[in-house]
Amino acid sequence: RWPIIMSEGTPLILVTCDDGIESPGLRAAVRAVLPLGDVIVASPCEQQTGAGRSLPTFHDGAIHQVEYQVDGQDVPAYGIFGSPAQAVLYALVELVPRRPALCVSGINFGENVSTGVTGSGTVGAALEAADDGVPAIALSLQTPKEFHYQHSDLVDFCAAIHFTHFFARIVLSRDMPADVDVLKIDVPQDATPDTPWRVTRLSRQRYFHATPSGREYLEEKRRLGYKMLIERDTLEPDSDVWAIAIDRVVSVTPLSLDLTSRVLLSELDTLIRSPETAPGYERQE
């Protein structure tokens, strides 16, 4: 570990962002939590959108100390050649001077909603921290599609900074209920600090839909496109998608590390063990 002068007894906040160490969204997140404690930044060196909670073996794990200053204050910061989840792991194992009281992942360029959150590097980093027992929040700001993979100073993070600070303070001051491992927060593009917020569930309706790449031959290096599509007739009114896309309020979704289906295990056991499912069974007419 490298010596970091920080105040004992003050909450330590780990901040990361899947958009990379140079992301304006990362800087916005740091600005949001600076008044709440000591801050240390550990983020992938490069854009890692869509990395999920992956721990790939092809990254070399090199750690580079970065000069980082926010609002005139020097902040210990490290760029890591790894995924967002790996950035959190390296920070927890090799960088932090003491256990963080909170991990903030974001602020992401683009919303992370519905069934696609397992592919989100923003959510993946927060889950990695939570799996090590560190309370975590994952912040995303709805933006036009053209900003999802590109840093831009044209995006206004004022409302997202407000809600990052608000929910970080809440998590630092209270114990979340059992099975709430991460708070996923999505802020509408046109939100202000006065925009209401709502506790939501993940929508089961797909939000980002893949589109053809337009390739002319198989070996052509082309990536699939994507579009946002909402089927309002089947969209759940209590979902994260409805909150940010229909009602234009901030969505606060509790996430659990436990991916077990919400089903009576005894009923599933009975179903699987029933004679009709046995190998070689043939129904007699």
C-alpha positions as a Markdown table, in Angstrom:
| # | Residue | x | y | z |
|---|---|---|---|---|
| 1 | Arg | 0.0 | 0.0 | 0.0 |
| 2 | Trp | 1.0 | 3.6 | -0.6 |
| 3 | Pro | 0.7 | 5.9 | 2.4 |
| 4 | Ile | -2.4 | 8.1 | 2.3 |
| 5 | Ile | -3.0 | 10.7 | 4.9 |
| 6 | Met | -6.6 | 10.6 | 5.9 |
| 7 | Ser | -8.5 | 11.3 | 9.1 |
| 8 | Glu | -9.1 | 8.2 | 11.3 |
| 9 | Gly | -12.8 | 8.1 | 12.3 |
| 10 | Thr | -13.9 | 9.9 | 9.2 |
| 11 | Pro | -15.9 | 7.8 | 6.7 |
| 12 | Leu | -13.9 | 6.6 | 3.8 |
| 13 | Ile | -15.7 | 6.7 | 0.5 |
| 14 | Leu | -14.4 | 4.7 | -2.5 |
| 15 | Val | -15.5 | 6.2 | -5.9 |
| 16 | Thr | -15.3 | 4.5 | -9.2 |
| 17 | Cys | -16.9 | 4.8 | -12.7 |
| 18 | Asp | -17.0 | 2.4 | -15.6 |
| 19 | Asp | -16.7 | 5.3 | -18.0 |
| 20 | Gly | -13.0 | 5.6 | -17.0 |
| 21 | Ile | -10.7 | 7.7 | -14.8 |
| 22 | Glu | -11.2 | 10.8 | -17.1 |
| 23 | Ser | -15.0 | 10.8 | -17.1 |
| 24 | Pro | -16.7 | 14.0 | -16.1 |
| 25 | Gly | -19.3 | 11.7 | -14.4 |
| 26 | Leu | -16.6 | 10.4 | -12.1 |
| 27 | Arg | -15.5 | 13.9 | -11.2 |
| 28 | Ala | -19.2 | 14.8 | -10.5 |
| 29 | Ala | -19.5 | 11.8 | -8.2 |
| 30 | Val | -16.4 | 12.9 | -6.3 |
| 31 | Arg | -17.7 | 16.4 | -6.0 |
| 32 | Ala | -21.0 | 15.1 | -4.6 |
| 33 | Val | -19.4 | 13.1 | -1.8 |
| 34 | Leu | -16.4 | 15.2 | -0.8 |
| 35 | Pro | -18.3 | 16.9 | 2.0 |
| 36 | Leu | -19.2 | 13.5 | 3.5 |
| 37 | Gly | -15.8 | 12.1 | 4.3 |
| 38 | Asp | -12.4 | 11.1 | 3.0 |
| 39 | Val | -12.5 | 10.1 | -0.7 |
| 40 | Ile | -10.3 | 7.8 | -2.7 |
| 41 | Val | -10.8 | 7.2 | -6.4 |
| 42 | Ala | -10.1 | 3.9 | -8.2 |
| 43 | Ser | -11.4 | 3.6 | -11.7 |
| 44 | Pro | -10.6 | 1.8 | -15.0 |
| 45 | Cys | -8.1 | 3.6 | -17.1 |
| 46 | Glu | -10.4 | 3.3 | -20.1 |
| 47 | Gln | -14.1 | 3.2 | -21.1 |
| 48 | Gln | -15.6 | 0.0 | -19.7 |
| 49 | Thr | -19.3 | 0.4 | -20.4 |
| 50 | Gly | -21.0 | -3.0 | -20.6 |
| 51 | Ala | -18.3 | -4.8 | -18.6 |
| 52 | Gly | -20.9 | -5.9 | -16.0 |
| 53 | Arg | -19.2 | -7.6 | -13.0 |
| 54 | Ser | -16.6 | -9.3 | -15.2 |
| 55 | Leu | -13.1 | -10.1 | -14.0 |
| 56 | Pro | -11.3 | -10.7 | -17.3 |
| 57 | Thr | -7.8 | -12.2 | -17.3 |
| 58 | Phe | -6.6 | -10.2 | -20.3 |
| 59 | His | -6.1 | -6.9 | -18.2 |
| 60 | Asp | -2.6 | -6.6 | -16.8 |
| 61 | Gly | -3.7 | -5.1 | -13.4 |
| 62 | Ala | -1.2 | -2.2 | -13.5 |
| 63 | Ile | -2.1 | 0.7 | -11.2 |
| 64 | His | -1.2 | 4.3 | -12.0 |
| 65 | Gln | -1.5 | 7.1 | -9.5 |
| 66 | Val | -3.3 | 10.0 | -11.1 |
| 67 | Glu | -3.2 | 13.7 | -10.2 |
| 68 | Tyr | -6.8 | 14.5 | -9.3 |
| 69 | Gln | -8.2 | 17.7 | -7.9 |
| 70 | Val | -11.8 | 18.6 | -7.4 |
| 71 | Asp | -13.0 | 22.0 | -6.1 |
| 72 | Gly | -9.4 | 22.8 | -5.2 |
| 73 | Gln | -9.0 | 19.7 | -3.1 |
| 74 | Asp | -6.4 | 17.0 | -4.0 |
| 75 | Val | -8.0 | 13.5 | -4.0 |
| 76 | Pro | -6.0 | 10.3 | -4.0 |
| 77 | Ala | -6.8 | 8.7 | -7.4 |
| 78 | Tyr | -5.7 | 5.6 | -9.3 |
| 79 | Gly | -6.3 | 4.4 | -12.8 |
| 80 | Ile | -6.4 | 0.7 | -13.1 |
| 81 | Phe | -6.0 | -1.5 | -16.2 |
| 82 | Gly | -8.9 | -3.6 | -15.4 |
| 83 | Ser | -12.7 | -3.8 | -15.4 |
| 84 | Pro | -14.9 | -1.7 | -13.1 |
| 85 | Ala | -15.2 | -4.7 | -10.7 |
| 86 | Gln | -11.5 | -5.3 | -10.8 |
| 87 | Ala | -10.9 | -1.6 | -10.0 |
| 88 | Val | -13.0 | -2.0 | -6.9 |
| 89 | Leu | -11.2 | -5.3 | -6.0 |
| 90 | Tyr | -7.7 | -3.8 | -6.4 |
| 91 | Ala | -8.7 | -0.8 | -4.4 |
| 92 | Leu | -10.1 | -2.9 | -1.5 |
| 93 | Val | -7.1 | -5.2 | -1.5 |
| 94 | Glu | -4.2 | -2.9 | -2.3 |
| 95 | Leu | -5.1 | 0.7 | -2.1 |
| 96 | Val | -7.5 | 1.8 | 0.7 |
| 97 | Pro | -5.9 | 2.7 | 4.1 |
| 98 | Arg | -8.9 | 1.3 | 5.9 |
| 99 | Arg | -12.2 | -0.2 | 5.1 |
| 100 | Pro | -14.6 | 2.1 | 3.1 |
| 101 | Ala | -17.9 | 3.0 | 4.7 |
| 102 | Leu | -19.4 | 3.4 | 1.2 |
| 103 | Cys | -18.6 | 2.7 | -2.5 |
| 104 | Val | -20.1 | 5.1 | -5.0 |
| 105 | Ser | -20.1 | 3.8 | -8.6 |
| 106 | Gly | -20.9 | 6.5 | -11.2 |
| 107 | Ile | -22.1 | 8.9 | -12.3 |
| 108 | Asn | -22.7 | 6.9 | -15.5 |
| 109 | Phe | -23.4 | 8.5 | -18.9 |
| 110 | Gly | -26.7 | 6.8 | -19.6 |
| 111 | Glu | -29.4 | 5.1 | -17.6 |
| 112 | Asn | -29.0 | 1.6 | -16.3 |
| 113 | Val | -32.5 | 0.1 | -16.0 |
| 114 | Ser | -34.6 | -3.1 | -16.3 |
| 115 | Thr | -33.2 | -6.6 | -17.1 |
| 116 | Gly | -30.0 | -5.2 | -18.7 |
| 117 | Val | -28.4 | -4.2 | -15.4 |
| 118 | Thr | -26.4 | -7.4 | -15.2 |
| 119 | Gly | -24.4 | -6.0 | -18.1 |
| 120 | Ser | -23.8 | -2.7 | -16.5 |
| 121 | Gly | -20.2 | -1.9 | -15.4 |
| 122 | Thr | -21.7 | 0.7 | -13.1 |
| 123 | Val | -23.8 | -1.8 | -11.3 |
| 124 | Gly | -21.1 | -4.5 | -11.6 |
| 125 | Ala | -18.6 | -2.4 | -9.7 |
| 126 | Ala | -21.2 | -1.6 | -6.9 |
| 127 | Leu | -22.1 | -5.3 | -6.6 |
| 128 | Glu | -18.4 | -6.2 | -6.3 |
| 129 | Ala | -18.0 | -3.8 | -3.4 |
| 130 | Ala | -21.2 | -5.1 | -1.8 |
| 131 | Asp | -20.0 | -8.6 | -2.1 |
| 132 | Asp | -17.1 | -7.6 | 0.1 |
| 133 | Gly | -19.5 | -6.1 | 2.7 |
| 134 | Val | -19.1 | -2.5 | 1.6 |
| 135 | Pro | -22.5 | -0.6 | 1.2 |
| 136 | Ala | -22.8 | 0.6 | -2.3 |
| 137 | Ile | -24.8 | 2.9 | -4.6 |
| 138 | Ala | -24.8 | 2.9 | -8.4 |
| 139 | Leu | -25.7 | 6.3 | -10.0 |
| 140 | Ser | -26.7 | 6.8 | -13.6 |
| 141 | Leu | -27.9 | 9.8 | -15.5 |
| 142 | Gln | -30.2 | 9.4 | -18.5 |
| 143 | Thr | -28.4 | 11.0 | -21.5 |
| 144 | Pro | -28.8 | 11.0 | -25.2 |
| 145 | Lys | -27.5 | 7.9 | -26.9 |
| 146 | Glu | -24.5 | 9.7 | -28.5 |
| 147 | Phe | -23.0 | 10.3 | -25.0 |
| 148 | His | -23.2 | 6.7 | -23.8 |
| 149 | Tyr | -19.7 | 5.8 | -25.0 |
| 150 | Gln | -18.2 | 9.3 | -25.2 |
| 151 | His | -17.1 | 11.7 | -22.4 |
| 152 | Ser | -18.7 | 15.1 | -22.8 |
| 153 | Asp | -18.7 | 18.3 | -20.9 |
| 154 | Leu | -22.1 | 19.2 | -22.5 |
| 155 | Val | -23.9 | 16.9 | -20.0 |
| 156 | Asp | -25.3 | 18.7 | -17.0 |
| 157 | Phe | -24.6 | 16.7 | -13.8 |
| 158 | Cys | -26.1 | 19.2 | -11.3 |
| 159 | Ala | -29.2 | 17.1 | -10.5 |
| 160 | Ala | -27.2 | 13.9 | -10.4 |
| 161 | Ile | -24.7 | 15.4 | -8.1 |
| 162 | His | -27.5 | 16.5 | -5.8 |
| 163 | Phe | -29.0 | 13.0 | -5.6 |
| 164 | Thr | -25.6 | 11.3 | -5.3 |
| 165 | His | -24.9 | 13.4 | -2.3 |
| 166 | Phe | -28.4 | 12.8 | -0.9 |
| 167 | Phe | -28.4 | 9.0 | -1.1 |
| 168 | Ala | -24.7 | 8.7 | -0.1 |
| 169 | Arg | -25.5 | 10.6 | 3.1 |
| 170 | Ile | -28.5 | 8.3 | 3.7 |
| 171 | Val | -26.5 | 5.1 | 3.3 |
| 172 | Leu | -23.7 | 6.4 | 5.5 |
| 173 | Ser | -26.1 | 7.3 | 8.3 |
| 174 | Arg | -28.4 | 4.2 | 8.3 |
| 175 | Asp | -28.2 | 0.5 | 7.9 |
| 176 | Met | -30.1 | -0.7 | 4.9 |
| 177 | Pro | -32.6 | -3.6 | 5.3 |
| 178 | Ala | -31.3 | -7.1 | 5.0 |
| 179 | Asp | -30.9 | -8.2 | 1.3 |
| 180 | Val | -30.5 | -4.6 | 0.1 |
| 181 | Asp | -26.9 | -4.8 | -1.1 |
| 182 | Val | -26.9 | -1.9 | -3.6 |
| 183 | Leu | -29.1 | 1.1 | -4.2 |
| 184 | Lys | -29.4 | 1.7 | -8.0 |
| 185 | Ile | -30.3 | 5.2 | -8.7 |
| 186 | Asp | -31.3 | 6.6 | -12.1 |
| 187 | Val | -31.8 | 10.3 | -12.7 |
| 188 | Pro | -33.9 | 11.5 | -15.7 |
| 189 | Gln | -32.2 | 13.8 | -18.2 |
| 190 | Asp | -34.4 | 16.7 | -17.3 |
| 191 | Ala | -34.3 | 16.3 | -13.6 |
| 192 | Thr | -33.6 | 19.1 | -11.1 |
| 193 | Pro | -32.7 | 18.9 | -7.4 |
| 194 | Asp | -36.4 | 19.3 | -6.8 |
| 195 | Thr | -37.4 | 16.3 | -8.8 |
| 196 | Pro | -39.2 | 13.7 | -6.7 |
| 197 | Trp | -37.7 | 10.3 | -6.2 |
| 198 | Arg | -39.4 | 6.9 | -5.9 |
| 199 | Val | -38.5 | 3.4 | -4.7 |
| 200 | Thr | -38.9 | 1.1 | -7.7 |
| 201 | Arg | -38.4 | -2.4 | -8.9 |
| 202 | Leu | -36.4 | -3.6 | -11.9 |
| 203 | Ser | -38.7 | -3.8 | -14.9 |
| 204 | Arg | -38.8 | -7.2 | -16.6 |
| 205 | Gln | -39.3 | -5.5 | -19.9 |
| 206 | Arg | -36.2 | -5.2 | -22.0 |
| 207 | Tyr | -35.1 | -1.5 | -22.5 |
| 208 | Phe | -32.0 | -1.7 | -24.7 |
| 209 | His | -32.7 | -3.7 | -27.9 |
| 210 | Ala | -29.9 | -4.9 | -30.2 |
| 211 | Thr | -30.0 | -3.9 | -33.8 |
| 212 | Pro | -28.2 | -5.4 | -36.8 |
| 213 | Ser | -24.6 | -4.2 | -37.4 |
| 214 | Gly | -25.1 | -3.6 | -41.2 |
| 215 | Arg | -22.2 | -5.9 | -42.0 |
| 216 | Glu | -21.8 | -7.0 | -45.6 |
| 217 | Tyr | -19.7 | -10.1 | -44.9 |
| 218 | Leu | -19.2 | -12.3 | -41.8 |
| 219 | Glu | -15.5 | -11.3 | -41.2 |
| 220 | Glu | -16.3 | -7.6 | -41.4 |
| 221 | Lys | -15.5 | -5.9 | -38.0 |
| 222 | Arg | -18.9 | -4.4 | -37.2 |
| 223 | Arg | -20.6 | -4.1 | -33.8 |
| 224 | Leu | -24.3 | -4.5 | -33.2 |
| 225 | Gly | -26.2 | -1.3 | -32.7 |
| 226 | Tyr | -28.9 | -0.8 | -30.1 |
| 227 | Lys | -32.1 | 1.3 | -29.5 |
| 228 | Met | -34.3 | 2.1 | -26.6 |
| 229 | Leu | -37.8 | 0.7 | -26.9 |
| 230 | Ile | -40.7 | 0.8 | -24.4 |
| 231 | Glu | -43.9 | -1.2 | -24.7 |
| 232 | Arg | -46.1 | 1.0 | -22.5 |
| 233 | Asp | -49.0 | -1.4 | -22.5 |
| 234 | Thr | -47.0 | -4.0 | -20.6 |
| 235 | Leu | -44.7 | -1.8 | -18.7 |
| 236 | Glu | -45.0 | -2.1 | -14.9 |
| 237 | Pro | -46.0 | 1.2 | -13.2 |
| 238 | Asp | -43.8 | 0.4 | -10.2 |
| 239 | Ser | -40.7 | -0.1 | -12.3 |
| 240 | Asp | -37.5 | 1.8 | -12.8 |
| 241 | Val | -38.3 | 2.3 | -16.5 |
| 242 | Trp | -41.7 | 3.8 | -15.8 |
| 243 | Ala | -40.2 | 6.1 | -13.2 |
| 244 | Ile | -37.6 | 7.7 | -15.4 |
| 245 | Ala | -39.2 | 7.4 | -18.8 |
| 246 | Ile | -42.9 | 8.0 | -18.1 |
| 247 | Asp | -43.2 | 9.9 | -14.9 |
| 248 | Arg | -39.8 | 11.6 | -15.1 |
| 249 | Val | -38.9 | 11.0 | -11.5 |
| 250 | Val | -35.7 | 9.6 | -9.9 |
| 251 | Ser | -35.7 | 5.9 | -9.6 |
| 252 | Val | -34.2 | 4.2 | -6.6 |
| 253 | Thr | -34.1 | 0.4 | -7.0 |
| 254 | Pro | -32.8 | -1.9 | -4.3 |
| 255 | Leu | -30.6 | -4.7 | -5.6 |
| 256 | Ser | -29.6 | -8.0 | -4.0 |
| 257 | Leu | -26.6 | -10.2 | -4.5 |
| 258 | Asp | -28.9 | -13.1 | -4.2 |
| 259 | Leu | -30.1 | -14.0 | -7.7 |
| 260 | Thr | -32.2 | -16.9 | -6.5 |
| 261 | Ser | -35.7 | -16.9 | -8.2 |
| 262 | Arg | -38.5 | -15.8 | -5.9 |
| 263 | Val | -40.3 | -19.1 | -5.9 |
| 264 | Leu | -41.2 | -21.6 | -3.2 |
| 265 | Leu | -38.2 | -24.0 | -3.4 |
| 266 | Ser | -40.4 | -26.9 | -2.1 |
| 267 | Glu | -42.8 | -26.4 | -5.0 |
| 268 | Leu | -40.0 | -26.3 | -7.6 |
| 269 | Asp | -38.5 | -29.4 | -6.0 |
| 270 | Thr | -41.8 | -31.2 | -6.3 |
| 271 | Leu | -42.2 | -30.1 | -9.9 |
| 272 | Ile | -38.7 | -31.3 | -10.8 |
| 273 | Arg | -39.1 | -34.7 | -9.0 |
| 274 | Ser | -42.5 | -35.5 | -10.5 |
| 275 | Pro | -42.6 | -38.7 | -12.5 |
| 276 | Glu | -43.5 | -36.8 | -15.7 |
| 277 | Thr | -40.0 | -35.2 | -15.7 |
| 278 | Ala | -38.1 | -38.4 | -15.2 |
| 279 | Pro | -35.7 | -39.4 | -18.1 |
| 280 | Gly | -37.4 | -41.9 | -20.4 |
| 281 | Tyr | -40.9 | -41.2 | -19.1 |
| 282 | Glu | -43.5 | -41.5 | -21.8 |
| 283 | Arg | -47.1 | -40.5 | -21.0 |
| 284 | Gln | -49.6 | -43.3 | -21.6 |
| 285 | Glu | -52.7 | -42.3 | -23.4 |
